[in-house]
Amino acid sequence: MKILVVGSVYPRFDKDAEVPWLRRSLAGLKKLGHQVKVLAPSFKGLQSHQIDGIEVKRFRYAPKNLEILTHDEGAPTKIAGKPWMQLLAIPYIISGAFKCIAQCRQFKPDIIHAHWPFPHGLIVLPAALLFHIPVVLNFHGAELLLIKKHAFVRPVLSFLIKYAKLIFANSSFTAQKIQNIRTCSVEISPYGTTLSGKSSGKLHPITDKFKILFVGRHIERKGLKYLLKAAAFLQNEPFEFRIAGQGDLTEALKQKAKNLPNVIFTGKLSSEELEQEYQSANAFVLPAIVDSKGDTEGLGVVLIEAAEYDLPIVASNVGGIPDVVIHEKTGILVPEKNPEALANAFKRLAENKNQAENFIQNAMEHIQKNFSWDAILEKQVNAYLRLQKKH
């Protein structure tokens, strides 16, 4: 089967950390014998290239110093309050559409799989109509957030959903938001982990302190300021909070934590360093919130990684997180923005080893059934095949 994958972001070079889940899924499709090609925008004049033996066609949409709409951070964040950057979306869509037509003429795909349907559904639609190719739209949540900022996005998405032959969502939370736009059939297609953790079903030994790990970007919807408040509750007890990653809020968070000796900021980590953090931690936390823009976690792939490294999980009951963390079965869910509930959950895990071990064993079973790459790719390919037969 020939699959043309269209999206806003794809690794620019071998060590690029962008969308590792998408890279892993396409490598998996290639390994299964399918032909895959990627169409993605250029970044600062970047030309077409190959990653993992997969051809990545880059479309130019502006002079290279202005080709900064995508990569490094999400486009909605980049264009917020910058009308001149919002105008770049026009040549982005037009250029992408022409390039998509050219690629369909040359590659002759059986299916076009468009990630982030706004605006990429608009980019693939002309080629799909011209060459009668079925379109798969894959929602990740960010494009749905644009509806609150721009009213016209809703009818555009409604039209694209009607035209699409198959709709994927990364979580049941995202699926519900899609169905709020237009009643349709949605298949859940989550991400798997890109690290190499192998569960033993056993808790990591506790040394001098019970180490709680956070991994992710330091942005509002991750809820880190509430984690720091939870750390303050526990600063006189044997708990250590290790905050990996970086982001716009890093310096402000460090200022808030300057009087908290039990909080350590690790900075941005390599894959090897990150694996060491997972292996030496005793619990994992994702204190996510619904932020001031209405954004929250679409799924939380770090939760899958944590489960594969035998870490009991504490997370907020928001967004797509409950798809991974089933309360009192695969981990502990707490109300968002509740530092005391976070602190109490950490104490529970530290004091009740049997319960914590039950959590990691149940979590691993849940992950293997629903979030392993084998399961994800099998479901995705079966959906493609059904679509092909109908077409």
SULWO-V801272 format. One record per backbone hydrogen bond with DSSP energy under -1.0 kcal/mol. NH is the residue of the N-H (numbers start at 1). CO is the residue of the C=O. Records with the same first field share a line. If there is no record, write none. Layout:
NH=CO ; CO
This chain:
3=35
4=111
5=37
6=113
7=39
16=13
23=19
24=20
25=21
26=22
27=23
28=24
29=25
30=26
31=27
32=28
33=30
34=29
35=1
37=3
38=55
39=5
40=57
42=59
44=67
49=56
51=54
54=51
56=49
57=38
59=40
66=63
68=66
73=71
78=74
79=75
82=79
85=82
86=82
87=83
89=86
90=87
92=88
93=89
94=90
95=91
96=92
97=93
98=94
99=95
100=96
101=97
102=98
103=99
104=100
105=101
106=102
107=103
108=104
110=2
111=2
112=134
113=4
114=136
115=6
116=138
120=116
121=117
122=119
123=119
124=120
125=121
128=124
129=125
130=126
131=127
133=128
136=112
137=166
138=114
139=168
145=141
147=144
148=145
150=146
153=150
156=152
157=153
158=154
159=155
160=156
161=157
162=158
163=159
164=160
165=135
166=135
168=137
169=187
170=139
175=171
176=172
177=173
178=174
179=175
180=176
181=178
182=178
187=167
189=169
210=238
212=240
213=283
214=242
218=246
219=217
222=219
223=220
226=223
227=223
228=224
229=225
230=226
231=227
232=228
233=229
234=230
237=234
239=237
240=210
241=262
242=212
243=264
244=214
245=267
249=218
250=247
253=249
254=250
255=251
256=252
257=253
258=255
260=257
263=260
264=241
266=243
274=270
275=271
276=272
277=273
278=274
279=275
280=276
281=277
282=211
283=211
284=312
285=213
286=314
288=286
289=221
291=295
294=291
303=300
305=301
306=302
307=303
308=304
310=307
311=306
314=284
315=332
316=286
317=334
318=316
320=297
321=318
323=320
324=321
325=321
328=331
329=326
330=326
332=313
334=315
342=338
343=339
344=340
345=341
346=342
347=343
348=344
349=345
350=346
351=347
352=348
356=352
357=353
358=354
359=355
360=356
361=357
362=358
363=359
364=360
365=361
366=362
367=363
368=364
369=365
370=366
371=367
376=372
377=373
378=374
379=375
380=376
381=377
382=378
383=379
384=380
385=381
386=382
387=383
388=384
389=385
390=386
391=387
